[in-house]
Amino acid sequence: MKTPQNRSKVVIVGGGFAGIEVARLLAKNPLAEVTLVSTNNCFQYYPNLYRLVAGASANQVSIPLDKIIPKNVTLLIDTYIGIDLTQKAISLKSGSALSYDYAVLAMGSDANYFGIEGMEAHAQDFLSVKKALALRSSLLQKISDAKNLSEAEAKELLHIMIIGAGPSGTELAGALGPFLKEKAKKVGVNPSLIGIDLLDSSPRVLAALPEHASALVTEQLQKNGVTVYANYGVNACDEDFLTVTNKNTPEPTTLKMKASTVIWTAGTKISGAFATIPGVVMTEKKRVQVTSTLALPNDDSVYIAGDGSGTQYSGLAQTAIDQGQYLAKTISNRIAGVPVSDYVPQPGVFVIPVGKAWAILNKKQFVVSGLAAYIIRIIVDARYFLSITSIAQVISMLKKETS
């Protein structure tokens, strides 16, 4: 039986949705000695990073981890290097080694370019606060540069191609136009010269949603000045052009599309750090194979949570939060010698904003669109922030959101 003087060491790698939930909830257990390792000193609210590209302030999408994590949790800003299952130790870039009784690996995802020639070299993404700010800075610089160009040259410079009509690409496409056009007006550039295209290899935007919901979103995007290219596959990307295949014609045709800025939102893959796990097995969807309790099949003291976990619905923020809550309870039960229950994946609810004061909400076949769905999204975001930080921070976020 564990005592407060002989606590179980729990090491959590990853300061995202799953890692934070495990750390916050396990901190309440006096028999757990919790350490959280994160490469970033801030929690980044990934569902809202697109807003940072479109003018939001950084404190709307990120909070310092030391304002979230309870004081009795040790926070280390360091980088995971590997894990020794035999010695039960995690190696860090700083040279430190952390011993554990239980480990939770929740190391997130990276961009996946699917081997498309030139895409990684020439496209930008916004998978972190740093990258989102860099993308916004690049776009604003091009608006400034356009002042000294002819209309034809400016139109070419301000042509933006977003690759991927999933939630991230759709949200950014809807929000980017109004923001950039407002900035263009302020510096004396004709806002009509800004062009935003949204391209996807699927036959329609948000292909995971019901067809009628997808049609509503397409209509709203078009109202926001976005040109949608559905059923267009990308073959290559260079400094000035995308090479694409139009699959809408009887015989697919290959063509080049001019784009000054290419933004990639069409895919992610789990962090390469998961490959360091000895004996790791990947599922067909390239996630880590886990047991019914989210543990490694060959070691039930190591758990995989969040994007890397080979379970249904992995890759969604809601799933990562659910898994974090489940693992906090499961590890507490194991410390206490209490039987644990299986993890049961839950389908998520999609609430996807498209431009100002409009969103689409979908759960199974249930669909709500317009202002009501947009307000629900604000409430969902606020409720999550309220669960992890102070009410003052949430009020600050809401003021900026509704202004």
Secondary structure, 3 states (H helix, E strand, C coil): CCCCCCCEEEEEECCCHHHHHHHHHHCCCCCEEEEEEECCCEEECHHHHHHHHCCCCHHHCEEEHHHCCCCCCEEEECCEEEEECCCCEEEECCCCEEECCEEEECCCEEECCCCCECHHHHCECCCCHHHHHHHHHHHHHHHHHHCCCCHHHHHHHCEEEEECCCHHHHHHHHHHHHHHHHHHHHHCCCHHHCEEEEEECCCCCCCCCCHHHHHHHHHHHHHCCEEEEECEEEEEECCCEEEEEECCCCCCEEEEEECCEEEECCCEEECHHHHHCCCCCECCCCCECCCCCCEECCEEEEEECHHHECCCCCCCHHHHHHHHHHHHHHHHHHHHCCCCCCCCCCCCCEEEECCCCCEEEEECCEEEEEHHHHHHHHHHHHHHHHHHCCHHHHHHHHHHHHC
